[in-house]
Amino acid sequence: MSTRTIRLTVTVVLAAMLGSCTNIKDDGKRTRTEGALGGAFLGALAGAGIGALTGRGASGIIAGAVAGAAAGGVGGYAYGDHVAKKKAAYKSTEQWLDACIAQARATNQKARNYNSSLSAKISKLRSEVAAAKSSGNSRVLQQKKSEIQKLQKESTKEMQKLDNEIKLQQDVLGEKQSPALKQEVISLRSTRGTMSSNYDRLASLNREIDV
């Protein structure tokens, strides 16, 4: 089974489940449920990506998707519960929106800092891999390959965090339009794109090492 097929299946099933959330009248319950389902969806996709790195083919991808969905669902529910409680604590919609904007901004800054650090690590690894190739040092190449794969798994988790944040803030925009929050979501997406590019750089470098 291909990664594309798994992603399509996960998307269809969870999209149907998310659609059922519209029937939940209680705002807090709906927020928690949407968080759990959204987390499961993103976790399944991230898990499938990590599973592909194991080299076990379809079985590794499926196992990763299942594990990711379970972990993502738990994490998504916890986050949704946190959001629901925070929302209930504010006296006005304006205060709630201000808090959401501040949270999005803080998450974005943290992700940008991670991107900057990751870019530096990738540049260093590329130089080290080139030197090891030049000298024919297979031991160092194997070590660098392990480091690269570790960073791939780490960055996959960081992208999942960003995806969760983007989805939650989009849910807020679905309830109440806010130009300021919309701009923060656009900025989050841009940061997510940079992180994805860094992941692609890691994947490319990993493929270059044949040991």
C-alpha positions in Angstrom: 0.0 0.0 0.0 1.5 3.4 -1.0 1.8 6.4 1.3 -0.6 8.3 -1.0 -3.2 5.6 -0.5 -2.8 5.6 3.3 -3.1 9.4 3.4 -6.2 9.3 1.2 -7.9 6.7 3.4 -7.0 8.6 6.6 -8.2 11.8 5.1 -11.6 10.4 4.0 -12.3 8.6 7.3 -11.3 11.5 9.6 -13.0 14.1 7.4 -16.3 12.2 7.9 -15.6 12.1 11.6 -14.9 15.8 11.8 -18.1 16.5 9.9 -20.0 14.9 12.8 -18.6 17.5 15.1 -21.1 20.0 13.8 -23.9 18.1 15.6 -22.2 18.7 19.0 -24.0 21.6 20.6 -21.8 22.1 23.6 -18.9 24.4 22.5 -16.4 22.9 24.9 -17.2 19.3 23.9 -16.9 20.3 20.2 -13.6 21.9 20.7 -12.2 18.8 22.6 -13.6 16.4 19.9 -12.2 18.5 17.0 -8.8 18.6 18.8 -8.8 14.8 19.2 -9.8 14.1 15.6 -7.5 16.7 14.1 -4.6 15.4 16.2 -5.3 11.8 15.1 -5.3 12.9 11.4 -2.1 14.8 11.7 -0.5 12.1 13.8 -1.4 9.4 11.3 0.2 11.4 8.5 3.3 12.1 10.5 3.5 8.5 11.7 3.3 7.3 8.1 6.2 9.5 7.2 8.3 8.3 10.1 7.3 4.7 9.4 8.6 5.1 5.8 12.1 5.8 7.3 12.3 2.4 8.9 12.7 0.7 5.5 10.0 -1.9 6.3 7.9 -0.8 3.3 4.1 -0.8 3.6 4.0 -2.5 7.0 6.3 0.2 8.5 4.2 2.9 7.0 0.9 1.4 8.3 2.4 0.8 11.8 3.6 4.3 11.9 0.3 5.7 10.8 -1.6 3.7 13.4 0.8 4.7 16.2 0.8 8.3 15.0 -3.0 8.4 15.0 -3.2 7.1 18.5 -0.6 9.5 19.9 -2.0 12.4 17.9 -5.6 11.7 19.1 -4.5 11.8 22.7 -2.4 14.9 22.2 -5.1 16.6 20.2 -7.8 15.9 22.8 -5.5 17.3 25.5 -4.8 20.4 23.5 -8.5 20.8 22.6 -9.4 20.5 26.3 -6.8 23.1 27.2 -8.3 25.4 24.5 -11.8 24.9 25.7 -10.9 25.7 29.3 -9.0 28.8 28.2 -11.9 30.0 26.1 -14.3 29.6 29.0 -12.0 31.6 31.2 -12.3 34.8 29.1 -15.1 37.3 29.7 -15.3 38.5 26.1 -14.7 37.3 22.5 -12.2 40.1 22.1 -10.1 38.9 25.0 -10.3 35.3 23.6 -9.1 36.5 20.2 -6.3 38.5 21.8 -5.1 35.4 23.6 -5.3 33.3 20.4 -3.2 35.9 18.5 -0.6 35.9 21.3 -0.5 32.1 21.3 -0.1 31.9 17.5 2.6 34.5 17.6 4.5 32.7 20.3 4.2 29.3 18.5 5.4 30.9 15.3 8.5 32.5 17.0 9.4 29.2 18.6 9.1 27.4 15.2 11.2 30.1 13.5 13.9 29.6 16.1 13.8 25.9 15.4 14.0 26.5 11.7 17.1 28.7 12.1 18.8 26.1 14.3 17.8 23.3 11.9 19.2 25.1 8.9 22.5 25.6 10.6 22.6 21.9 11.5 21.8 20.9 7.9 24.6 23.1 6.5 27.1 21.6 9.0 26.0 18.0 8.2 26.3 18.6 4.4 29.9 19.8 4.9 30.7 16.8 7.1 29.1 14.3 4.7 31.1 15.8 1.8 34.3 15.5 3.7 33.5 11.9 4.7 32.7 11.0 1.1 36.0 12.6 -0.1 38.0 10.5 2.4 35.9 7.4 1.9 35.1 7.2 5.6 32.1 4.9 5.7 31.9 4.8 9.5 31.4 8.6 9.7 28.9 8.5 6.8 26.9 5.9 8.7 27.0 8.1 11.8 25.9 11.1 9.8 23.1 9.2 8.2 21.8 8.3 11.7 22.0 11.9 12.8 20.1 13.0 9.7 17.3 10.4 10.3 17.0 11.6 13.9 16.6 15.2 12.7 14.0 14.0 10.2 11.9 12.4 12.9 12.4 15.5 15.1 11.3 17.9 12.4 8.3 15.8 11.6 7.1 16.2 15.1 7.7 19.9 15.0 5.7 20.2 11.8 2.9 18.3 13.5 2.9 20.9 16.3 2.6 23.7 13.7 -0.2 21.8 11.9 -2.1 21.5 15.1 -1.7 25.2 15.9 -2.8 26.2 12.4 -5.9 24.0 12.5 -6.9 25.3 15.9 -6.5 28.9 14.9 -8.4 28.3 11.7 -11.2 26.8 13.9 -11.2 30.1 15.8 -11.5 32.1 12.6 -14.4 29.9 11.6 -16.2 31.2 14.7 -15.1 34.8 14.6 -13.3 36.6 11.8 -10.2 38.5 12.9 -7.8 40.1 10.4 -5.1 40.1 12.9 -5.4 36.4 13.7 -5.8 35.6 10.0 -2.4 37.3 9.4 -0.8 35.2 12.1 -2.2 32.1 10.5 -0.7 33.1 7.2 2.6 33.7 8.9 2.4 30.2 10.6 1.8 28.7 7.2 4.9 30.4 5.8 7.0 29.1 8.7 5.5 25.6 8.1 6.6 25.9 4.5 10.2 26.7 5.5 10.2 23.8 7.9 9.0 21.5 5.1 11.8 22.7 2.9 14.3 21.9 5.6 12.8 18.5 5.9 13.2 18.0 2.1 16.9 19.1 2.4 17.4 16.4 5.1 15.7 13.8 3.0 17.9 14.7 0.0 21.0 14.5 2.1 19.9 11.2 3.5 19.5 9.8 0.0 23.0 10.9 -0.9 24.6 8.6 1.7 24.8 5.1 0.3 26.1 3.0 3.2 
